[in-house]
């Protein structure tokens, strides 16, 4: 019973300490410039039959806002918020009697990929504060432009994992205040795409597309 009481007392003390820390500068907001670099691949098919070809998705550079909440000095959660437009092409497409090793412009699409990660921040005792994280991404596609060839294009939403590594460099030397940030994430995004080529080719093309971008960010944060 005495051991149980001591364990409960220690747990309570830990929770009180955590809560006390959480009330002292628990929030951090960062603004970053992101390079969104897809590592894309795709399987094309018509009526269930495999179609030679692949998918090419352009890189993008966009502003981003993220919000972090620190439960204590080591553990935090981060939510990133950004939208990215991407140009999309089908490359090396062969349709018997219509196309041979062709590049087909599939227009562009906007991605809304909010990503939530649980992070561990290492206490180095210096202004350099590295961290690692893992979490989940939910990607929505909107404002699809089918381009000059297709009649229409549709992207299904995606849910996948995310990993990250990064660091904050404290510019103020205080528990709160300004910091420089560098961050790299790997996000797994998979979507099923339906492209209507009825007018041009008399067919609808289905594609299972892995976008899987590496997201590189640089910016500044403020902890309060």
Residue pairs with C-beta under 8 A, 6 or more apart in sequence:
17 72
18 71
18 72
21 70
21 72
21 73
22 70
22 71
22 72
24 175
25 70
25 175
25 176
25 223
25 224
26 69
26 70
26 71
27 67
27 68
27 69
27 70
27 223
27 224
28 67
28 68
28 69
28 70
28 76
28 168
28 179
28 221
28 222
28 223
28 224
29 65
29 66
29 67
29 68
29 221
29 222
30 65
30 66
30 68
30 181
30 219
30 220
30 221
30 222
31 63
31 64
31 65
31 219
31 220
31 221
32 63
32 64
32 66
32 181
32 183
32 217
32 218
32 219
33 61
33 62
33 63
33 64
33 217
33 218
33 219
34 61
34 62
34 63
34 64
34 82
34 84
34 215
34 216
34 217
35 59
35 60
35 61
35 215
35 216
35 217
36 59
36 60
36 61
36 62
36 84
36 86
36 213
36 215
37 59
37 213
37 214
37 215
37 216
38 57
38 58
38 59
38 86
38 211
38 212
38 213
39 210
39 211
39 212
39 213
39 214
40 55
40 56
40 57
40 209
40 210
40 211
40 212
41 54
41 55
41 209
41 210
42 53
42 54
42 55
42 90
42 193
42 207
42 208
42 209
42 210
43 50
43 207
43 208
44 50
44 51
44 52
44 53
44 54
44 55
44 90
44 93
44 205
44 206
44 207
45 51
45 205
45 206
45 207
46 95
46 203
46 204
46 205
46 206
47 203
51 93
51 94
51 95
51 205
52 92
52 93
52 94
53 90
53 91
53 92
53 93
53 94
54 90
54 91
54 92
55 88
55 89
55 90
55 91
55 106
55 193
55 207
55 209
56 88
56 89
56 90
56 91
57 86
57 87
57 88
57 89
57 209
57 211
58 86
58 87
58 88
60 84
60 85
60 86
62 82
62 83
62 84
63 82
64 80
64 81
64 82
64 217
64 219
65 80
65 81
65 82
66 78
66 79
66 80
66 81
67 78
67 79
67 81
68 76
68 77
68 78
68 79
68 119
68 221
69 76
69 77
70 76
70 121
71 77
73 121
73 123
74 120
74 121
74 122
74 123
75 118
75 119
75 120
75 121
76 118
76 119
76 121
76 131
77 116
77 117
77 118
77 119
78 116
78 117
78 119
78 133
78 135
79 114
79 115
79 116
80 114
80 115
80 185
81 114
82 113
83 110
83 111
83 112
84 110
84 111
84 113
85 108
85 109
85 110
85 111
86 108
86 109
86 110
86 111
87 107
87 108
88 106
88 107
88 108
88 109
88 147
89 103
89 104
89 105
89 106
90 103
90 104
90 106
90 195
90 205
90 207
91 103
91 104
92 101
92 102
92 103
93 99
93 101
93 102
93 103
93 104
94 100
94 101
94 102
95 201
95 203
98 201
99 201
104 147
104 149
104 150
105 147
105 148
105 149
106 146
106 147
106 149
106 150
106 153
106 195
107 144
107 145
107 146
107 147
107 148
107 150
107 153
108 144
108 145
108 147
109 141
109 142
109 143
109 144
109 145
109 153
109 155
110 141
110 142
110 143
111 139
111 140
111 141
111 189
112 139
112 140
112 141
112 142
113 137
113 138
113 139
113 140
113 187
113 189
114 137
114 138
115 135
115 136
115 137
115 138
115 162
115 185
115 187
116 135
116 136
116 137
117 133
117 134
117 135
117 162
117 164
117 185
118 133
118 134
118 135
119 131
119 132
119 133
119 164
120 131
120 132
120 133
121 129
121 130
121 131
121 168
122 129
122 130
122 131
123 129
124 130
127 169
127 170
127 171
127 173
128 167
128 169
128 170
129 167
129 168
129 169
129 170
129 179
130 165
130 166
130 167
131 164
131 165
131 166
131 167
131 168
132 163
132 164
132 165
133 162
133 163
133 164
133 165
133 166
134 161
134 162
134 163
134 164
135 161
135 162
135 164
136 159
136 160
136 161
136 162
137 158
137 159
137 160
137 161
137 162
137 187
137 188
137 189
138 157
138 158
138 159
139 157
139 158
139 159
139 160
139 189
139 191
139 211
140 157
141 155
141 156
141 157
141 191
144 152
144 153
144 154
144 155
145 153
146 152
146 153
146 195
146 196
147 153
149 197
149 200
150 195
150 196
150 197
150 200
151 196
151 197
151 198
151 199
151 200
152 195
152 196
153 193
153 194
153 195
153 196
154 193
154 194
155 191
155 192
155 193
156 191
156 192
156 193
157 191
158 189
158 190
158 191
158 211
160 187
160 188
160 189
160 190
161 187
161 188
162 185
162 186
162 187
162 188
163 185
163 186
164 183
164 184
164 185
164 186
165 183
165 184
166 181
166 182
166 183
166 184
166 217
167 181
167 182
168 179
168 180
168 181
168 221
169 179
169 180
169 181
170 177
170 179
171 177
171 178
171 179
171 180
172 178
172 179
175 223
176 222
176 223
176 224
177 222
177 223
178 220
178 221
178 222
179 220
179 221
179 222
179 223
180 219
180 220
180 221
181 217
181 218
181 219
181 220
181 221
182 217
182 218
183 215
183 216
183 217
183 218
184 214
184 215
184 216
184 217
185 214
185 215
185 217
186 212
186 213
186 214
186 215
187 212
187 213
187 215
188 210
188 212
189 210
189 211
189 212
189 213
190 208
190 209
190 210
190 211
190 212
191 208
191 209
191 211
192 206
192 207
192 208
192 209
193 206
193 207
193 208
193 209
194 204
194 205
194 206
194 207
195 204
195 205
195 206
195 207
196 204
197 203
197 204
197 205
198 204
